Amino acid sequence: MSRSFPESSFNSLVSNIWDLMNFSYEGLTDYIILSQKLSDKTSSNIAKKIKKWDKQNPNHEYSGNDVYEGEFFSLLNFSQLALSSGVLLAHSELEGHLRYICNSIGQEKNKKIRLSDINGHGHIHQCKNYLETVFDLDFSTRKNEWKQIFAFNRLRNILVHQNGSITLVPNQNLRQNQDFKILSEINIQVTDTGQVKIKDEKAVKEFIEISRILLDEICRQLSQA
């Protein structure tokens, strides 16, 4: 009995982590869906206003597009802000879950090596290294998912630390820029001036889905350890 209890306690911990992750990601997905619905509804309302104004003022020097130009650009700003916020929230969720997993399972298993003892290029990379080094988790079949995660990680850092713009080198072809190459892999647009543009909610949903896949994989392997 004394041998089976720690294992049972560990499996219970992994199960609780699993439930917590699913609950938080469901809420995050709802945020993305509701933000997009609000954006679509607002866009439809502006279109109706433009159509109504043009009908009531057929010979005016200004068109409905001119009159409601401010609202249109405000909508674009809102949509981009909502998508950027979605990326930041998804990144925060992933990083938080990974760090909680590493710290809690390390403590549960009385591991002498702590997360803080492991090096990495940022917290997410540090957690990956910890799980591979201390718990012997195998991510060989998830290389593509990790590559995408680190691409979104780079996107997050650009949004937070570089005001949403990549650093351009004078006379350098944009397509040769390393950040441009990384962001292109996750379908993020970069303008000629280096400004990052998230086209639609698909990229954010993809980040959420890949994060869930990796977290599920981690919990699955831990439960079988």
CNS distance restraints for C-alpha pairs under 8 A (distance, minus, plus):
assign (resid   1 and name CA) (resid   5 and name CA) 6.36 0.50 0.50
assign (resid   2 and name CA) (resid   6 and name CA) 7.61 0.50 0.50
assign (resid   3 and name CA) (resid   7 and name CA) 7.39 0.50 0.50
assign (resid   4 and name CA) (resid   8 and name CA) 6.19 0.50 0.50
assign (resid   5 and name CA) (resid   9 and name CA) 6.02 0.50 0.50
assign (resid   6 and name CA) (resid  10 and name CA) 6.04 0.50 0.50
assign (resid   7 and name CA) (resid  11 and name CA) 6.18 0.50 0.50
assign (resid   8 and name CA) (resid  12 and name CA) 6.13 0.50 0.50
assign (resid   9 and name CA) (resid  13 and name CA) 6.26 0.50 0.50
assign (resid  10 and name CA) (resid  14 and name CA) 6.34 0.50 0.50
assign (resid  10 and name CA) (resid 105 and name CA) 7.45 0.50 0.50
assign (resid  10 and name CA) (resid 108 and name CA) 6.65 0.50 0.50
assign (resid  10 and name CA) (resid 109 and name CA) 7.77 0.50 0.50
assign (resid  11 and name CA) (resid  15 and name CA) 6.10 0.50 0.50
assign (resid  11 and name CA) (resid 223 and name CA) 5.81 0.50 0.50
assign (resid  12 and name CA) (resid  16 and name CA) 6.17 0.50 0.50
assign (resid  13 and name CA) (resid  17 and name CA) 6.25 0.50 0.50
assign (resid  13 and name CA) (resid 105 and name CA) 7.81 0.50 0.50
assign (resid  14 and name CA) (resid  18 and name CA) 6.17 0.50 0.50
assign (resid  14 and name CA) (resid 219 and name CA) 6.18 0.50 0.50
assign (resid  14 and name CA) (resid 222 and name CA) 7.27 0.50 0.50
assign (resid  14 and name CA) (resid 223 and name CA) 6.59 0.50 0.50
assign (resid  15 and name CA) (resid  19 and name CA) 6.34 0.50 0.50
assign (resid  15 and name CA) (resid 219 and name CA) 7.87 0.50 0.50
assign (resid  16 and name CA) (resid  20 and name CA) 6.16 0.50 0.50
assign (resid  17 and name CA) (resid  21 and name CA) 6.13 0.50 0.50
assign (resid  17 and name CA) (resid 101 and name CA) 7.37 0.50 0.50
assign (resid  17 and name CA) (resid 219 and name CA) 7.95 0.50 0.50
assign (resid  18 and name CA) (resid  22 and name CA) 6.32 0.50 0.50
assign (resid  18 and name CA) (resid 216 and name CA) 7.27 0.50 0.50
assign (resid  18 and name CA) (resid 219 and name CA) 6.76 0.50 0.50
assign (resid  19 and name CA) (resid  23 and name CA) 6.21 0.50 0.50
assign (resid  20 and name CA) (resid  24 and name CA) 6.23 0.50 0.50
assign (resid  21 and name CA) (resid  25 and name CA) 6.08 0.50 0.50
assign (resid  21 and name CA) (resid  97 and name CA) 7.15 0.50 0.50
assign (resid  21 and name CA) (resid 212 and name CA) 7.95 0.50 0.50
assign (resid  22 and name CA) (resid  26 and name CA) 6.11 0.50 0.50
assign (resid  22 and name CA) (resid 212 and name CA) 7.96 0.50 0.50
assign (resid  23 and name CA) (resid  27 and name CA) 6.55 0.50 0.50
assign (resid  24 and name CA) (resid  28 and name CA) 6.33 0.50 0.50
assign (resid  24 and name CA) (resid  93 and name CA) 7.79 0.50 0.50
assign (resid  25 and name CA) (resid  29 and name CA) 6.05 0.50 0.50
assign (resid  25 and name CA) (resid  93 and name CA) 7.89 0.50 0.50
assign (resid  25 and name CA) (resid 208 and name CA) 7.37 0.50 0.50
assign (resid  25 and name CA) (resid 212 and name CA) 7.75 0.50 0.50
assign (resid  26 and name CA) (resid  30 and name CA) 6.23 0.50 0.50
assign (resid  27 and name CA) (resid  31 and name CA) 6.35 0.50 0.50
assign (resid  28 and name CA) (resid  32 and name CA) 6.53 0.50 0.50
assign (resid  28 and name CA) (resid  86 and name CA) 7.80 0.50 0.50
assign (resid  28 and name CA) (resid  89 and name CA) 7.62 0.50 0.50
assign (resid  28 and name CA) (resid  90 and name CA) 7.26 0.50 0.50
assign (resid  29 and name CA) (resid  33 and name CA) 6.29 0.50 0.50
assign (resid  29 and name CA) (resid 205 and name CA) 7.25 0.50 0.50
assign (resid  29 and name CA) (resid 208 and name CA) 7.62 0.50 0.50
assign (resid  30 and name CA) (resid  34 and name CA) 6.02 0.50 0.50
assign (resid  31 and name CA) (resid  35 and name CA) 6.03 0.50 0.50
assign (resid  31 and name CA) (resid  86 and name CA) 7.86 0.50 0.50
assign (resid  32 and name CA) (resid  36 and name CA) 6.23 0.50 0.50
assign (resid  32 and name CA) (resid  82 and name CA) 7.78 0.50 0.50
assign (resid  32 and name CA) (resid  83 and name CA) 7.59 0.50 0.50
assign (resid  32 and name CA) (resid  86 and name CA) 6.51 0.50 0.50
assign (resid  32 and name CA) (resid 201 and name CA) 7.07 0.50 0.50
assign (resid  32 and name CA) (resid 204 and name CA) 7.85 0.50 0.50
assign (resid  32 and name CA) (resid 205 and name CA) 7.74 0.50 0.50
assign (resid  33 and name CA) (resid  37 and name CA) 6.21 0.50 0.50
assign (resid  34 and name CA) (resid  38 and name CA) 6.15 0.50 0.50
assign (resid  35 and name CA) (resid  39 and name CA) 6.20 0.50 0.50
assign (resid  35 and name CA) (resid  79 and name CA) 7.82 0.50 0.50
assign (resid  35 and name CA) (resid  82 and name CA) 6.57 0.50 0.50
assign (resid  36 and name CA) (resid  40 and name CA) 6.08 0.50 0.50
assign (resid  36 and name CA) (resid  79 and name CA) 7.54 0.50 0.50
assign (resid  36 and name CA) (resid 201 and name CA) 7.28 0.50 0.50
assign (resid  37 and name CA) (resid  41 and name CA) 6.05 0.50 0.50
assign (resid  38 and name CA) (resid  42 and name CA) 6.07 0.50 0.50
assign (resid  39 and name CA) (resid  43 and name CA) 6.11 0.50 0.50
assign (resid  39 and name CA) (resid  75 and name CA) 6.94 0.50 0.50
assign (resid  39 and name CA) (resid  78 and name CA) 7.67 0.50 0.50
assign (resid  39 and name CA) (resid  79 and name CA) 6.26 0.50 0.50
assign (resid  40 and name CA) (resid  44 and name CA) 6.19 0.50 0.50
assign (resid  41 and name CA) (resid  45 and name CA) 6.25 0.50 0.50
assign (resid  42 and name CA) (resid  46 and name CA) 6.24 0.50 0.50
assign (resid  42 and name CA) (resid  75 and name CA) 7.33 0.50 0.50
assign (resid  43 and name CA) (resid  47 and name CA) 6.24 0.50 0.50
assign (resid  43 and name CA) (resid  72 and name CA) 7.60 0.50 0.50
assign (resid  43 and name CA) (resid  75 and name CA) 7.18 0.50 0.50
assign (resid  44 and name CA) (resid  48 and name CA) 6.30 0.50 0.50
assign (resid  45 and name CA) (resid  49 and name CA) 6.28 0.50 0.50
assign (resid  46 and name CA) (resid  50 and name CA) 6.21 0.50 0.50
assign (resid  46 and name CA) (resid  68 and name CA) 7.31 0.50 0.50
assign (resid  46 and name CA) (resid  71 and name CA) 7.38 0.50 0.50
assign (resid  46 and name CA) (resid  72 and name CA) 7.14 0.50 0.50
assign (resid  47 and name CA) (resid  51 and name CA) 6.20 0.50 0.50
assign (resid  48 and name CA) (resid  52 and name CA) 6.07 0.50 0.50
assign (resid  49 and name CA) (resid  53 and name CA) 6.05 0.50 0.50
assign (resid  49 and name CA) (resid  64 and name CA) 7.48 0.50 0.50
assign (resid  49 and name CA) (resid  68 and name CA) 7.88 0.50 0.50
assign (resid  50 and name CA) (resid  54 and name CA) 6.14 0.50 0.50
assign (resid  50 and name CA) (resid  63 and name CA) 7.86 0.50 0.50
assign (resid  50 and name CA) (resid  64 and name CA) 4.34 0.50 0.50
assign (resid  50 and name CA) (resid  65 and name CA) 6.08 0.50 0.50
assign (resid  50 and name CA) (resid  67 and name CA) 7.86 0.50 0.50
assign (resid  50 and name CA) (resid  68 and name CA) 6.88 0.50 0.50
assign (resid  51 and name CA) (resid  55 and name CA) 6.22 0.50 0.50
assign (resid  51 and name CA) (resid  64 and name CA) 6.84 0.50 0.50
assign (resid  52 and name CA) (resid  56 and name CA) 6.25 0.50 0.50
assign (resid  53 and name CA) (resid  57 and name CA) 5.95 0.50 0.50
assign (resid  53 and name CA) (resid  63 and name CA) 7.74 0.50 0.50
assign (resid  53 and name CA) (resid  64 and name CA) 5.51 0.50 0.50
assign (resid  54 and name CA) (resid  58 and name CA) 5.54 0.50 0.50
assign (resid  54 and name CA) (resid  63 and name CA) 6.13 0.50 0.50
assign (resid  54 and name CA) (resid  64 and name CA) 5.40 0.50 0.50
assign (resid  62 and name CA) (resid  66 and name CA) 5.95 0.50 0.50
assign (resid  62 and name CA) (resid  67 and name CA) 6.97 0.50 0.50
assign (resid  63 and name CA) (resid  67 and name CA) 6.49 0.50 0.50
assign (resid  64 and name CA) (resid  68 and name CA) 6.10 0.50 0.50
assign (resid  65 and name CA) (resid  69 and name CA) 5.57 0.50 0.50
assign (resid  68 and name CA) (resid  72 and name CA) 6.32 0.50 0.50
assign (resid  69 and name CA) (resid  73 and name CA) 6.33 0.50 0.50
assign (resid  70 and name CA) (resid  74 and name CA) 6.13 0.50 0.50
assign (resid  71 and name CA) (resid  75 and name CA) 6.17 0.50 0.50
assign (resid  72 and name CA) (resid  76 and name CA) 6.44 0.50 0.50
assign (resid  73 and name CA) (resid  77 and name CA) 6.17 0.50 0.50
assign (resid  74 and name CA) (resid  78 and name CA) 6.09 0.50 0.50
assign (resid  75 and name CA) (resid  79 and name CA) 6.05 0.50 0.50
assign (resid  76 and name CA) (resid  80 and name CA) 6.19 0.50 0.50
assign (resid  77 and name CA) (resid  81 and name CA) 5.97 0.50 0.50
assign (resid  78 and name CA) (resid  82 and name CA) 6.01 0.50 0.50
assign (resid  79 and name CA) (resid  83 and name CA) 6.24 0.50 0.50
assign (resid  80 and name CA) (resid  84 and name CA) 6.04 0.50 0.50
assign (resid  80 and name CA) (resid 197 and name CA) 7.54 0.50 0.50
assign (resid  80 and name CA) (resid 198 and name CA) 6.76 0.50 0.50
assign (resid  81 and name CA) (resid  85 and name CA) 5.97 0.50 0.50
assign (resid  82 and name CA) (resid  86 and name CA) 6.10 0.50 0.50
assign (resid  83 and name CA) (resid  87 and name CA) 6.43 0.50 0.50
assign (resid  83 and name CA) (resid 198 and name CA) 6.78 0.50 0.50
assign (resid  83 and name CA) (resid 200 and name CA) 7.22 0.50 0.50
assign (resid  83 and name CA) (resid 201 and name CA) 6.39 0.50 0.50
assign (resid  83 and name CA) (resid 204 and name CA) 6.89 0.50 0.50
assign (resid  84 and name CA) (resid  88 and name CA) 6.37 0.50 0.50
assign (resid  84 and name CA) (resid 159 and name CA) 7.49 0.50 0.50
assign (resid  84 and name CA) (resid 198 and name CA) 7.32 0.50 0.50
assign (resid  85 and name CA) (resid  89 and name CA) 6.03 0.50 0.50
assign (resid  86 and name CA) (resid  90 and name CA) 6.00 0.50 0.50
assign (resid  86 and name CA) (resid 204 and name CA) 6.29 0.50 0.50
assign (resid  87 and name CA) (resid  91 and name CA) 6.05 0.50 0.50
assign (resid  87 and name CA) (resid 152 and name CA) 7.85 0.50 0.50
assign (resid  87 and name CA) (resid 156 and name CA) 6.74 0.50 0.50
assign (resid  87 and name CA) (resid 204 and name CA) 5.77 0.50 0.50
assign (resid  87 and name CA) (resid 207 and name CA) 7.56 0.50 0.50
assign (resid  88 and name CA) (resid  92 and name CA) 6.09 0.50 0.50
assign (resid  88 and name CA) (resid 156 and name CA) 6.13 0.50 0.50
assign (resid  89 and name CA) (resid  93 and name CA) 6.12 0.50 0.50
assign (resid  90 and name CA) (resid  94 and name CA) 6.21 0.50 0.50
assign (resid  90 and name CA) (resid 204 and name CA) 7.78 0.50 0.50
assign (resid  90 and name CA) (resid 207 and name CA) 7.15 0.50 0.50
assign (resid  90 and name CA) (resid 208 and name CA) 6.12 0.50 0.50
assign (resid  91 and name CA) (resid  95 and name CA) 6.08 0.50 0.50
assign (resid  91 and name CA) (resid 152 and name CA) 7.84 0.50 0.50
assign (resid  91 and name CA) (resid 153 and name CA) 7.04 0.50 0.50
assign (resid  91 and name CA) (resid 156 and name CA) 7.24 0.50 0.50
assign (resid  92 and name CA) (resid  96 and name CA) 5.88 0.50 0.50
assign (resid  93 and name CA) (resid  97 and name CA) 6.06 0.50 0.50
assign (resid  94 and name CA) (resid  98 and name CA) 6.10 0.50 0.50
assign (resid  94 and name CA) (resid 124 and name CA) 7.94 0.50 0.50
assign (resid  94 and name CA) (resid 211 and name CA) 6.37 0.50 0.50
assign (resid  95 and name CA) (resid  99 and name CA) 6.14 0.50 0.50
assign (resid  95 and name CA) (resid 123 and name CA) 6.71 0.50 0.50
assign (resid  95 and name CA) (resid 124 and name CA) 5.72 0.50 0.50
assign (resid  96 and name CA) (resid 100 and name CA) 6.09 0.50 0.50
assign (resid  97 and name CA) (resid 101 and name CA) 6.03 0.50 0.50
assign (resid  98 and name CA) (resid 102 and name CA) 6.20 0.50 0.50
assign (resid  98 and name CA) (resid 124 and name CA) 7.02 0.50 0.50
assign (resid  98 and name CA) (resid 127 and name CA) 6.18 0.50 0.50
assign (resid  98 and name CA) (resid 215 and name CA) 7.71 0.50 0.50
assign (resid  99 and name CA) (resid 103 and name CA) 6.04 0.50 0.50
assign (resid  99 and name CA) (resid 115 and name CA) 7.95 0.50 0.50
assign (resid  99 and name CA) (resid 123 and name CA) 7.59 0.50 0.50
assign (resid  99 and name CA) (resid 124 and name CA) 7.92 0.50 0.50
assign (resid  99 and name CA) (resid 127 and name CA) 6.38 0.50 0.50
assign (resid 100 and name CA) (resid 104 and name CA) 5.78 0.50 0.50
assign (resid 101 and name CA) (resid 105 and name CA) 5.84 0.50 0.50
assign (resid 102 and name CA) (resid 106 and name CA) 5.79 0.50 0.50
assign (resid 102 and name CA) (resid 115 and name CA) 6.56 0.50 0.50
assign (resid 102 and name CA) (resid 127 and name CA) 6.61 0.50 0.50
assign (resid 102 and name CA) (resid 130 and name CA) 7.18 0.50 0.50
assign (resid 102 and name CA) (resid 131 and name CA) 6.99 0.50 0.50
assign (resid 103 and name CA) (resid 107 and name CA) 6.14 0.50 0.50
assign (resid 103 and name CA) (resid 114 and name CA) 7.25 0.50 0.50
assign (resid 103 and name CA) (resid 115 and name CA) 6.53 0.50 0.50
assign (resid 104 and name CA) (resid 108 and name CA) 6.04 0.50 0.50
assign (resid 105 and name CA) (resid 109 and name CA) 5.99 0.50 0.50
assign (resid 106 and name CA) (resid 110 and name CA) 5.98 0.50 0.50
assign (resid 106 and name CA) (resid 111 and name CA) 5.15 0.50 0.50
assign (resid 106 and name CA) (resid 113 and name CA) 7.82 0.50 0.50
assign (resid 106 and name CA) (resid 114 and name CA) 6.83 0.50 0.50
assign (resid 107 and name CA) (resid 111 and name CA) 6.27 0.50 0.50
assign (resid 111 and name CA) (resid 134 and name CA) 7.88 0.50 0.50
assign (resid 113 and name CA) (resid 117 and name CA) 6.28 0.50 0.50
assign (resid 113 and name CA) (resid 118 and name CA) 7.99 0.50 0.50
assign (resid 113 and name CA) (resid 134 and name CA) 7.23 0.50 0.50
assign (resid 114 and name CA) (resid 118 and name CA) 7.21 0.50 0.50
assign (resid 115 and name CA) (resid 126 and name CA) 7.48 0.50 0.50
assign (resid 115 and name CA) (resid 127 and name CA) 7.02 0.50 0.50
assign (resid 115 and name CA) (resid 130 and name CA) 6.24 0.50 0.50
assign (resid 118 and name CA) (resid 126 and name CA) 6.22 0.50 0.50
assign (resid 118 and name CA) (resid 129 and name CA) 7.04 0.50 0.50
assign (resid 118 and name CA) (resid 130 and name CA) 6.18 0.50 0.50
assign (resid 119 and name CA) (resid 126 and name CA) 5.63 0.50 0.50
assign (resid 119 and name CA) (resid 129 and name CA) 7.53 0.50 0.50
assign (resid 120 and name CA) (resid 124 and name CA) 7.82 0.50 0.50
assign (resid 120 and name CA) (resid 125 and name CA) 5.07 0.50 0.50
assign (resid 120 and name CA) (resid 126 and name CA) 3.99 0.50 0.50
assign (resid 120 and name CA) (resid 127 and name CA) 7.77 0.50 0.50
assign (resid 120 and name CA) (resid 129 and name CA) 6.96 0.50 0.50
assign (resid 121 and name CA) (resid 125 and name CA) 5.53 0.50 0.50
assign (resid 121 and name CA) (resid 126 and name CA) 6.51 0.50 0.50
assign (resid 122 and name CA) (resid 126 and name CA) 6.13 0.50 0.50
assign (resid 123 and name CA) (resid 127 and name CA) 6.11 0.50 0.50
assign (resid 124 and name CA) (resid 128 and name CA) 6.32 0.50 0.50
assign (resid 125 and name CA) (resid 129 and name CA) 6.24 0.50 0.50
assign (resid 126 and name CA) (resid 130 and name CA) 6.18 0.50 0.50
assign (resid 127 and name CA) (resid 131 and name CA) 6.20 0.50 0.50
assign (resid 128 and name CA) (resid 132 and name CA) 6.26 0.50 0.50
assign (resid 129 and name CA) (resid 133 and name CA) 5.86 0.50 0.50
assign (resid 130 and name CA) (resid 134 and name CA) 5.59 0.50 0.50
assign (resid 130 and name CA) (resid 135 and name CA) 7.40 0.50 0.50
assign (resid 131 and name CA) (resid 135 and name CA) 5.12 0.50 0.50
assign (resid 131 and name CA) (resid 136 and name CA) 6.40 0.50 0.50
assign (resid 131 and name CA) (resid 137 and name CA) 5.75 0.50 0.50
assign (resid 132 and name CA) (resid 136 and name CA) 4.57 0.50 0.50
assign (resid 132 and name CA) (resid 137 and name CA) 4.68 0.50 0.50
assign (resid 132 and name CA) (resid 138 and name CA) 6.56 0.50 0.50
assign (resid 132 and name CA) (resid 139 and name CA) 7.94 0.50 0.50
assign (resid 133 and name CA) (resid 137 and name CA) 7.70 0.50 0.50
assign (resid 137 and name CA) (resid 218 and name CA) 7.53 0.50 0.50
assign (resid 137 and name CA) (resid 221 and name CA) 6.76 0.50 0.50
assign (resid 137 and name CA) (resid 222 and name CA) 7.78 0.50 0.50
assign (resid 139 and name CA) (resid 143 and name CA) 6.51 0.50 0.50
assign (resid 142 and name CA) (resid 146 and name CA) 6.34 0.50 0.50
assign (resid 142 and name CA) (resid 214 and name CA) 7.66 0.50 0.50
assign (resid 143 and name CA) (resid 147 and name CA) 6.14 0.50 0.50
assign (resid 144 and name CA) (resid 148 and name CA) 6.32 0.50 0.50
assign (resid 145 and name CA) (resid 149 and name CA) 6.18 0.50 0.50
assign (resid 145 and name CA) (resid 210 and name CA) 6.23 0.50 0.50
assign (resid 145 and name CA) (resid 214 and name CA) 7.35 0.50 0.50
assign (resid 146 and name CA) (resid 150 and name CA) 6.19 0.50 0.50
assign (resid 146 and name CA) (resid 214 and name CA) 7.96 0.50 0.50
assign (resid 147 and name CA) (resid 151 and name CA) 6.30 0.50 0.50
assign (resid 148 and name CA) (resid 152 and name CA) 6.28 0.50 0.50
assign (resid 148 and name CA) (resid 185 and name CA) 7.49 0.50 0.50
assign (resid 148 and name CA) (resid 186 and name CA) 6.77 0.50 0.50
assign (resid 148 and name CA) (resid 207 and name CA) 7.96 0.50 0.50
assign (resid 148 and name CA) (resid 210 and name CA) 7.93 0.50 0.50
assign (resid 149 and name CA) (resid 153 and name CA) 6.06 0.50 0.50
assign (resid 149 and name CA) (resid 207 and name CA) 7.11 0.50 0.50
assign (resid 149 and name CA) (resid 210 and name CA) 7.31 0.50 0.50
assign (resid 149 and name CA) (resid 211 and name CA) 7.27 0.50 0.50
assign (resid 150 and name CA) (resid 154 and name CA) 6.17 0.50 0.50
assign (resid 151 and name CA) (resid 155 and name CA) 6.33 0.50 0.50
assign (resid 151 and name CA) (resid 182 and name CA) 5.77 0.50 0.50
assign (resid 151 and name CA) (resid 183 and name CA) 6.31 0.50 0.50
assign (resid 151 and name CA) (resid 185 and name CA) 7.55 0.50 0.50
assign (resid 151 and name CA) (resid 186 and name CA) 7.05 0.50 0.50
assign (resid 152 and name CA) (resid 156 and name CA) 6.11 0.50 0.50
assign (resid 152 and name CA) (resid 183 and name CA) 7.70 0.50 0.50
assign (resid 152 and name CA) (resid 186 and name CA) 7.50 0.50 0.50
assign (resid 152 and name CA) (resid 207 and name CA) 7.07 0.50 0.50
assign (resid 153 and name CA) (resid 157 and name CA) 6.37 0.50 0.50
assign (resid 154 and name CA) (resid 158 and name CA) 6.25 0.50 0.50
assign (resid 154 and name CA) (resid 179 and name CA) 7.91 0.50 0.50
assign (resid 154 and name CA) (resid 182 and name CA) 7.95 0.50 0.50
assign (resid 154 and name CA) (resid 183 and name CA) 7.96 0.50 0.50
assign (resid 155 and name CA) (resid 159 and name CA) 6.23 0.50 0.50
assign (resid 155 and name CA) (resid 183 and name CA) 6.89 0.50 0.50
assign (resid 156 and name CA) (resid 160 and name CA) 6.14 0.50 0.50
assign (resid 157 and name CA) (resid 161 and name CA) 5.53 0.50 0.50
assign (resid 157 and name CA) (resid 162 and name CA) 7.21 0.50 0.50
assign (resid 158 and name CA) (resid 162 and name CA) 4.80 0.50 0.50
assign (resid 158 and name CA) (resid 163 and name CA) 6.56 0.50 0.50
assign (resid 158 and name CA) (resid 164 and name CA) 5.29 0.50 0.50
assign (resid 158 and name CA) (resid 165 and name CA) 6.32 0.50 0.50
assign (resid 158 and name CA) (resid 166 and name CA) 6.65 0.50 0.50
assign (resid 159 and name CA) (resid 163 and name CA) 5.29 0.50 0.50
assign (resid 159 and name CA) (resid 164 and name CA) 4.07 0.50 0.50
assign (resid 159 and name CA) (resid 165 and name CA) 7.21 0.50 0.50
assign (resid 160 and name CA) (resid 164 and name CA) 7.04 0.50 0.50
assign (resid 162 and name CA) (resid 166 and name CA) 6.96 0.50 0.50
assign (resid 164 and name CA) (resid 195 and name CA) 6.04 0.50 0.50
assign (resid 164 and name CA) (resid 196 and name CA) 5.48 0.50 0.50
assign (resid 165 and name CA) (resid 194 and name CA) 5.22 0.50 0.50
assign (resid 165 and name CA) (resid 195 and name CA) 4.35 0.50 0.50
assign (resid 165 and name CA) (resid 196 and name CA) 5.53 0.50 0.50
assign (resid 166 and name CA) (resid 179 and name CA) 6.59 0.50 0.50
assign (resid 166 and name CA) (resid 180 and name CA) 7.69 0.50 0.50
assign (resid 166 and name CA) (resid 194 and name CA) 5.14 0.50 0.50
assign (resid 166 and name CA) (resid 195 and name CA) 6.58 0.50 0.50
assign (resid 166 and name CA) (resid 196 and name CA) 7.22 0.50 0.50
assign (resid 167 and name CA) (resid 194 and name CA) 6.87 0.50 0.50
assign (resid 168 and name CA) (resid 172 and name CA) 7.28 0.50 0.50
assign (resid 168 and name CA) (resid 174 and name CA) 7.50 0.50 0.50
assign (resid 168 and name CA) (resid 177 and name CA) 7.27 0.50 0.50
assign (resid 168 and name CA) (resid 193 and name CA) 7.94 0.50 0.50
assign (resid 168 and name CA) (resid 194 and name CA) 6.58 0.50 0.50
assign (resid 172 and name CA) (resid 176 and name CA) 6.98 0.50 0.50
assign (resid 172 and name CA) (resid 177 and name CA) 7.38 0.50 0.50
assign (resid 173 and name CA) (resid 177 and name CA) 6.99 0.50 0.50
assign (resid 174 and name CA) (resid 180 and name CA) 6.91 0.50 0.50
assign (resid 174 and name CA) (resid 192 and name CA) 7.11 0.50 0.50
assign (resid 175 and name CA) (resid 180 and name CA) 6.16 0.50 0.50
assign (resid 175 and name CA) (resid 181 and name CA) 6.67 0.50 0.50
assign (resid 176 and name CA) (resid 180 and name CA) 7.29 0.50 0.50
assign (resid 176 and name CA) (resid 181 and name CA) 7.16 0.50 0.50
assign (resid 177 and name CA) (resid 181 and name CA) 6.42 0.50 0.50
assign (resid 178 and name CA) (resid 182 and name CA) 6.30 0.50 0.50
assign (resid 179 and name CA) (resid 183 and name CA) 6.05 0.50 0.50
assign (resid 180 and name CA) (resid 184 and name CA) 5.99 0.50 0.50
assign (resid 180 and name CA) (resid 190 and name CA) 6.77 0.50 0.50
assign (resid 181 and name CA) (resid 185 and name CA) 6.67 0.50 0.50
assign (resid 182 and name CA) (resid 186 and name CA) 7.46 0.50 0.50
assign (resid 183 and name CA) (resid 187 and name CA) 6.44 0.50 0.50
assign (resid 183 and name CA) (resid 188 and name CA) 5.25 0.50 0.50
assign (resid 183 and name CA) (resid 189 and name CA) 7.35 0.50 0.50
assign (resid 184 and name CA) (resid 188 and name CA) 5.48 0.50 0.50
assign (resid 184 and name CA) (resid 189 and name CA) 6.83 0.50 0.50
assign (resid 186 and name CA) (resid 203 and name CA) 6.92 0.50 0.50
assign (resid 187 and name CA) (resid 203 and name CA) 7.02 0.50 0.50
assign (resid 188 and name CA) (resid 196 and name CA) 7.06 0.50 0.50
assign (resid 188 and name CA) (resid 197 and name CA) 6.21 0.50 0.50
assign (resid 188 and name CA) (resid 198 and name CA) 5.44 0.50 0.50
assign (resid 188 and name CA) (resid 199 and name CA) 6.80 0.50 0.50
assign (resid 188 and name CA) (resid 203 and name CA) 7.57 0.50 0.50
assign (resid 189 and name CA) (resid 196 and name CA) 5.90 0.50 0.50
assign (resid 189 and name CA) (resid 197 and name CA) 4.99 0.50 0.50
assign (resid 189 and name CA) (resid 198 and name CA) 6.35 0.50 0.50
assign (resid 189 and name CA) (resid 199 and name CA) 6.92 0.50 0.50
assign (resid 190 and name CA) (resid 194 and name CA) 5.59 0.50 0.50
assign (resid 190 and name CA) (resid 195 and name CA) 5.46 0.50 0.50
assign (resid 190 and name CA) (resid 196 and name CA) 4.62 0.50 0.50
assign (resid 190 and name CA) (resid 197 and name CA) 5.97 0.50 0.50
assign (resid 191 and name CA) (resid 195 and name CA) 5.20 0.50 0.50
assign (resid 191 and name CA) (resid 196 and name CA) 6.62 0.50 0.50
assign (resid 191 and name CA) (resid 197 and name CA) 7.54 0.50 0.50
assign (resid 198 and name CA) (resid 203 and name CA) 7.26 0.50 0.50
assign (resid 199 and name CA) (resid 203 and name CA) 7.76 0.50 0.50
assign (resid 200 and name CA) (resid 204 and name CA) 7.90 0.50 0.50
assign (resid 201 and name CA) (resid 205 and name CA) 6.16 0.50 0.50
assign (resid 202 and name CA) (resid 206 and name CA) 6.02 0.50 0.50
assign (resid 203 and name CA) (resid 207 and name CA) 6.28 0.50 0.50
assign (resid 204 and name CA) (resid 208 and name CA) 6.33 0.50 0.50
assign (resid 205 and name CA) (resid 209 and name CA) 6.09 0.50 0.50
assign (resid 206 and name CA) (resid 210 and name CA) 6.07 0.50 0.50
assign (resid 207 and name CA) (resid 211 and name CA) 6.08 0.50 0.50
assign (resid 208 and name CA) (resid 212 and name CA) 6.23 0.50 0.50
assign (resid 209 and name CA) (resid 213 and name CA) 6.22 0.50 0.50
assign (resid 210 and name CA) (resid 214 and name CA) 6.29 0.50 0.50
assign (resid 211 and name CA) (resid 215 and name CA) 6.12 0.50 0.50
assign (resid 212 and name CA) (resid 216 and name CA) 5.89 0.50 0.50
assign (resid 213 and name CA) (resid 217 and name CA) 6.13 0.50 0.50
assign (resid 214 and name CA) (resid 218 and name CA) 6.17 0.50 0.50
assign (resid 215 and name CA) (resid 219 and name CA) 6.24 0.50 0.50
assign (resid 216 and name CA) (resid 220 and name CA) 5.98 0.50 0.50
assign (resid 217 and name CA) (resid 221 and name CA) 6.16 0.50 0.50
assign (resid 218 and name CA) (resid 222 and name CA) 6.10 0.50 0.50
assign (resid 219 and name CA) (resid 223 and name CA) 6.02 0.50 0.50
assign (resid 220 and name CA) (resid 224 and name CA) 6.49 0.50 0.50
assign (resid 221 and name CA) (resid 225 and name CA) 6.18 0.50 0.50
